[in-house]
């Protein structure tokens, strides 16, 4: 067996198989990678136990609202960066949180119910947090690509075909069915552990196994749930994350973003509300590749001007998973977008003050 700090070819095949079919049974996984079911299960237990690989699940579409995705840059008071990161990493609607280079200390991705909740979070949560000096927020107008589609690409066509029937669909496929209110209890359990068997899910929700299977088929068929199978970055072969902010003519943004999203290196691509109207994250083989990658972008996409870039020093939180500085998995903070950050009391005080009008000190002489 490989040591706890390496992945061999069978491990890479196993991760790719679970990226392709995260809920497939071990017999099918084993058949796809050329191993028996017990070997596949034992390998996965070893990887997860060492924090070298993990699975994550999160809602991608719901039918009772249209979530807002925002990117927030945080400047920290000197000496307070790690304390700030440890505090906000526990917020369930914080999807990603990274310590980065450049003109910001922390870069975070949050998913909230609406603009009002985003305003509450930035103003009353981050704005009152000891150690936060300043924040800057951009809203994603379109999320063109995100990390669940990224693969290690170790499987051949026959192996992928064997797993195809267990592959969750992407958003918009098979009618684009969204998560319904009645699915919330089941979805929350999958966010905690997406490989729980149907019998266990039925027991914990009080639903019948038949109902659980039907709801899972509907959610998977419509892309209501997204899955990620990740490995510790120092073992992935792509250890460097770079964020690139770009500016493009408004009528070119959608076309360029679609092309950027199709690059092998791209993990995430979004259109933004600011003057830098494109943000994308790429995984590279080394820091030395940053300039050559950007040079290739300039040649291929002359309409796109790269305005800023940042290298991730520590991905503190990735898709709801807390990681150590080497990128090993520590634990899960179940990602759930639609719980308010707990700022209603502060909001109520502010609304009351606005309703009352200016105080005596603000009155005209």
N, C-alpha and C positions, 0 to 999 in steps of 0.2 A: 504494500500500500504506500502511496506517496506520503511525504511528511505533511504536517499541517501548514506549511508555507509554500507549497507547490501544487500545481494542477497538472495531471498527466492528460494524455489524449482522451482517455475514457471520461475523465471529469469534464473536459471541454464538450464532448459529445453529450454528456448528461445535461449540462447546463443549456446547451442549444436545444435539446429535446424538450426541456421544461419551458424554455422561452417560446417554443412552438405550440406546446400543448400542456399548459401548467396544471390541469386537473386530470390528465390521463393517468390510468392506473399503472402500477409499477410493471406489470407484465407487458403492457404495450410500450412503455418507455424502454424497458430492457430489450425488447425485440428490435426497437429502432436503433439502439446503440450497440447491439451485439453482446448483450449480457443477460443473465437471468434476472428475474424480478427481485430476488433477495439481494443480489449484488448491487443493483441500481438503488434500492432503498437504503442499503447500508452505506453506500458511497454518499448519497445525499445527506444522510444523518451525520456523517463525518464532516462534510463541508459546512453544513449549517451549524453544527456544534462548535466549529472553529471560527465561525463568523466569516468564512471565505465565500459563501454564496447564500442567497436567500430569495424567497418569493414575496411579492407584494401584490395587493389587489386594492383597487379604489374605484369609486363610481365615476363614470365618464359622461353620463347624460341622465338627467332626471326630468320628469314630466311636470313638476310643480314650480320650476323656476329655471332661468337661464343664468348659471353662475358667472361671476366676474373673475377673470384671471388677471392678477396684477404683479408687477415686478417692483420691489421696493429696495432702494439702496439706502444703507444706514451708515452714517458716520458716528463713530464711538468716541467717547472721552478716553484719553490715553489711559491704559491700564485696565479698562473696563470691557474690552471687546469680548473676552471669553465669558464673563459674567452675563453680559447681554445675550450672547448666543445661547448659553445654557437656559436662560429664562424663556426666551421666545421659541426655542426648539420644542417646548412642550405644548405649544398651541396647536390644536388638532387640524386647523385649516391652513397651517404653514406646510406647504408641499416640499419645497426645497429651501435650504439655508446653507450658505457657503461663505467662508472667509476668502476674500479675493484680493488681488493686487489692484493697483490703480487708484482712481479717484473716489473710492468708497471702501469701507472696511468689510461690510457684510452685504451680500446680495441675496434677497429672498424672493420666493415665488409663493404667493398666497392665492387661495381660491375662496371667495366669499359669495354671499347670496346676492348682493346688489351694491351699487355705489354708496348707498347710505351706510351699509355695514363696513365697507372699506374705509369710509371717512371716520367712522367710530374707531376702527382698529388703529388707523394711523394716528388719529388725534388723541384718543384716550388710553390706548394700550402702549403704543410705541412712544408717543409724545410725553407720557408721564413716567417712562421707565428710566430709572437712574442709570446713567452711563450712555444714553442716546443723545448725541449732540445735534443731529439733523437727519432728516429723511427726504427722499425724493421718490415719487411714485409715478409709474407709467402703467396704463391699462393695455392689455392685449386686445386689439380689435379682432384678430383672428389668430388662433393657434393652429399653425399649418402642420406641425409635426411635434411629437413628444417621444420620450425614450422607450415606450413599450414596443415599438416596432424594431428596435435595434437588436441585432443578432450577432453571435460569434461566428455564425456561418460555417459550422463544422459538419452539417448533415448533407447527404446527397439527395437527389430527387426521390429515389425509392424510399429512403428513410423519412423524408418529409411527407410523402404520400401516406405512409403508414400512420402518421400522427394527424393527418389532415382532418379527420372527422372529429377530433377532439379540440381542434384549434378554435379559440374564441374569435368571433367575427370582429371586424373593425367598425367604428362608428359609421352609421349610414347604410351598412349592409343589411340585407333582409328586412328592409323597411325602417330601420333606425329606431326600433322600439326603445323607449327610455325606461329608467328605473321608476317604478310606481311607488306611491306612498305605502302600499301594502307590502312592498318588497324590502322595506328598510331594515327590519329585524334580521332577515336573511342576509342582506348585503353587509350589515355590520359584522356578522359572524365571519363572512368571507374576508373582510378587511383585516380581521384579527388573524385568520389562518385560512388561506384560500384552498388548501388541500384537505379540509375536513370532509369525510365521506358523507354521502347523502343521509345515511342512517343517523349519524351524529348531528347533522344539521336539522333533521326532522325532530330529533329528541330535544334539542335546545330551543327550537322555535315553536314546538307544539303542533307543527304541521305534519301531514302524512308524507311518507317518502314519495308517493306519486306526485303530490302537490309540489314538493321541493324540486323533483326532477323537472316538472313542467315549467316552474318559474326559472330554474337555472337555464333551461333550454331557451326560454324567451329572452332572458337577459343576455345570455351569450350570443344568441342569434342576432340581436339588435345592437350589440356593442355597448350595452349599458354599463358593463364592468370592463375595466382594463386590468391587465396583469403585467407584472415585470418579474423576470428572473435575472438577478444581477450577480456579479462576482466582485470581490475586492479588487479595486482598480489596479493595484500593483501586480496583480496576476492576470489582468485582462488582456495585456498587450497594447492597451490604449490608456495609459496612466494619466494623461494630461488633459484637463478640461479647460477650454478657452471660450470666453464669451466675447462676441463681436457685435458692436452696435454699428448699424449702417444707415445711410440715407439714400433713398431712391425716389425718382419721380413718382407721384401718387398713382399715376396710371400704369406704372410698371411694378408696383410692390407685389401684387398677387402673383404675377408671372415669375418674378425673381424668387419670391419666397417658395413657390412650388419647386423650382429648380434647386434651390439651396436645400430644401427638405429632402431631396432625392440623393444628396451626396452621401457616400459611405460614412464620412466622418460626422455627419450632422446628427445630433441627439435631439435638439429642440429648435424650432423656428417659429417666430411669432411676429405679426405686424403690431406696431405700437402707435400710441396716440401722439407721441412727441415728434420733434423735428428729426431725431434719429428714429425713423419709422420702421426699422427692422432690427430684431434682436435674434441671434441664433447662437447656440452652444455646439461646439464640436469637440470630439475626442481625438487626440493626436497621439502618435507614438512617442514623442519626446518634445521638450521645450524647444529644441533646435528646429523643429518642424514648423513653428508658429509663423515665422516670416515667409518661408517658402510656400506655406499653405495660403497665406494672405496674398502673396504675389500671384499664385495660380488663380485666386478669386478675381483679382484685378484684371487679369488677361481674359478670363472667361466671362466676367460680368462687368463690363466697363461702365454700365449705368449705375452700379452700386459703389458708393463711397464709404469705406470703413472709417468711422469717426472716432471710435474708441475700442479698447480691448482690455480684458482682464483675465488673468489666470487664476483658477481656483487653487488655493493653498490647502484648504481642508473643507471637504464636503461634510458639514456637520450633520445635515439631514438631507436624505434623498428619497423622494416619493414616500415620505412618512416614516422612513427608517433612519434611526440614529447610527452614525458611523464613527469609528475612531480615526485618528489622523492618518492612518495607513489605508483607510477605506474599508476596514472590517466591520461587519454588522455587530451592533451592540444590543439593540432592542427596537421594538416597534412602538411608535406613537400613532394609534389608529387614526388614519386620515378620514375626517368627516367634515365636509364643507359647511354643513347647514346648521351648526350649533353656533349661537351668537357668542362672541368673545367675552361677554360678561361686562359690557360697558353701558348697559341700559340705565343704571342709576346716574352715572355721570352725564349721560345724554339728557336724561330728564331734568337734571339741574340746569344744564345749558339752555334747553328749550324754555324752561320757566323764566330764566333771566332774560332771554330774548323777548318773551311775551310781555314781561313787565316793563321793558324799555330801559333807557339809560338811568343810572343812579344819579344822586344829587351832584356828585363830583363832575358828571358829564353834562349837567344842565347848562343852558346858556346863561350868561350873566344878566 
